[in-house]
Every structure is written in structure tokens, then in C-alpha cells.
């Protein structure tokens, strides 16, 4: 078969369409009949007999159903079909599909739309969900995490193959269908011989590629189990409630120990409002080719050492908005603040960009 060496304008225009399609598929409700068939087909492809399939309302629920079913089998489970499922998805299906795709695409083109399509799906469905949830699962749910991470990673690949098929790549249709059906319908599985536990899918709320919801959990399963996120950052329910209901004070926001939570909370509540509440005053400003940056001191608020809080208010062209970065309390101007924030003093150079992106 002749290799595909160039995308047409029409094909390029479909890349964001396919990204949205697969991000949306990630949180569509499970079709119970299709999920059962996908599991049975996967078992059959591995030479295993069809199992009894128990569907939980969330990964936690599925895990607890497993414990109730057979507490003594918990340790044995880790070494039974888990690795076999991973091998089937990765070595036998994914690797062969990838090989078929790559052999039919000119390498430069492959690299081009890989970076546009898979990397964006990977970012939203793999990196976001995995990295943001990793620290939130307690130790007894590590098995949940392993499979939650694994199957949402496959959404990126499934979307990648789906688009490749659209532009003309020829796959082994049976293997592609097996891979796709399983990935779409089964977000979580704990496999035994003759019995398996799967979970329904969560509803996922996104904002500009980040997990985010000010109305409810950003990841929410049918039984109410889930996680709160603001701008891609995890919050426990109590802290999340205080932010979205605006009951947290500006002082409490700036004292949040987690820097990422502090930034996300400031985005929701509005930095200008918080800074005004704490007596913020511009003590220096400087014009750059991308806009004006400011050094702001919070006159009515000091840290644990008695030093004032100072923030660099810098314009971010990528965000088309200002960002607020805490800087050293003893900097006197915007230039010093930039040097401190970017650690330029280590190299004995000053911040002076010709272009900022």
C-alpha cells in the first residue's frame, strides 16, 4: 500500500473534531450490554472462558464488591489476569495496531499528527487524570488506580487509531474493534478466571483541557463517588466548598500551603479582589513588548517571619491574562522580581525578553 505522506486541509480540519470526540467518549455513560460483550470478547481472545461479570457503580464500589465476594482471594488477584489483560491490550493489540499505522504513514507525517492528536488526548485523558488522582487514592485502592490510569491512557491511543483509519490507514479490523470496544466501554476492571468486576464510567467536567467544576465534582460516578477539581487541581470537599461559595477569606487563600491550590483558588475568586481586600498596592511597574508588569505589596498582610507578601503581576500572552507569582519580600522593583522568580541571579543576567510566549 502506498504510504500517506501529506494531510489534506479537510483532514487537518478534522483533528480537533476527533480530539473532542474522544474526550467526550471518556465520560459517556456505560452501555451495560456492550460492556459485557467487550469483556467476554477480550476473555475469548485470551483463550479464557466467559466470566460472570459484576458491574459496580464506581471503582471503589467494584473493589468493595470484590472484597465481599472473596476476601481470601485479594492477594491472589494481583498475580492472576491483571498482567494478562495488560499484555493483551499492550503487546497483542496496541503494538500490532501501532505497527500497522506506522508502516503506512510517512514518518514525518506520523510525527506531525501524533503531536497534534495523540499528545492532546494523552494530556487530557492520561496526564490529567493520572497525575491529578495519583495522590488521592488511599493505599487500599491502589489496584483501582492502576486500572483507572491504564484504561484512560488507552483512550488517547484509541482516538489516534480512529483518526488514522479516517485518513486511510488500513488496520486489522477485528483487532481494532476489539481494542476500541473494550477501551470505550470498560474504564476499570478487576479480572479473575470465571468472574470479573468492572465499574461504570464517571461524568467528567473539563475547562480548557483541565479537570474543573465549580458546581459539582469534576469526576463523578453514578453512586456519588468522585473528586473535586478547580483548574486541574484537586481539592478536598470542605476546601472546595469554601472557595466556590466564596466563604474563604483572602488571608486564608494566600496562606494555603499547597501552591497549586493557592493559584487555582485565586483564579476562581479573582486576584484583584483578593489583593484589594488585603490592602494591595502597586510599588513598581515596567513596560515590556508584551504588556506592563507590576510589583504589588500586600500592606496589611505579613508572612510568618514578619515580612510583607509581594507578588509579581505579569501578563501571560498564552493565557491572554495576568498571572500572579509570589516573589521575595525584599525585591524593590519588577526587574528584581523577575530575576528572582526565574532564578536569573544564578546566571548573573537580567530579565529582558525580546518576545514572551
Secondary structure, DSSP 8 states (H G I E B T S, - for coil): ---B----HHHHHTHHHHHHHHHHHHTS---HHHHHHHHHHHHHHTT----EEEEESSHHHHHHHHHHH-GGGHHHHTTTTHHHHHHIIIIIIIHHHHHHHHHHB-HHHHHHHIIIIIHHHHIIIIIHHHHHHHTTS-GGGHHHHHHHHHHHHHHHHHHHHHHHHHHT----HHHHHHHHHHHHH-S-EEE-SSEEEEE---EE-EETTEE--SSS-SEE-TTS-EEEEETTEEE-HHHHHHHHTT-S-HHHHHT-S-HHHHHHHHHHH-HHHHHHHTTEEEEEEEEETTEEEEEEEEEEEE-TTS-EEEEEEEEETTTTEEEEEEE-TT--SHHHHHHHHTTGGGGT-----S---
